[in-house]
């Protein structure tokens, strides 16, 4: 993070950082190819950064969104990232949140969610089971006051996931899905 500015003005700048962190994270074998940041919506000030740390921590809940949201809540001193009087904050992540992170995002208080994409490509490229997420996931966020912006640097996300998938085939990575291997059509 030493070479990252304190503020990132655009969705594309924010997502480019997320992709860079996701790519580095799996190459360093600390977790899957996932990263997330929490930023102040208006100023673009970075509040927190999270990467998937499942392998490094041994914790199944160590997903990038959970890490970024938890660190943001710690930094601001409260569990509601959208508290009255506080700056609007948003979560920027390199794919639609999995079942766990869907709930964490809903409960965090963020006012906006920015995702690189959604759809089955992530599961096909990485072999991860993202769990049961509603078909109307974006509408559910919107209904709860969390605006959703999709398809920001989508192709770049898919490139990171494809690189991760190749590393699985080469035996360099572990897909940590507990007992869910039969739950999705890979």
Secondary structure, DSSP 8 states (H G I E B T S, - for coil): -TTS-SB--SHHHHHHHHHHHHHHHHHTTSSSS-EEEEEETTT-BEEEEEE--HHHH--TT--HHHHHHHHHHHHHTSS-TT-TTS--EEEEESSS--HHHHHHHHHH--SEEEES--STHHHHHH--------TTHHHHHHHTT-EEE--SSHHHHHHHHHHHHHHHHTT------TT-TTTS--
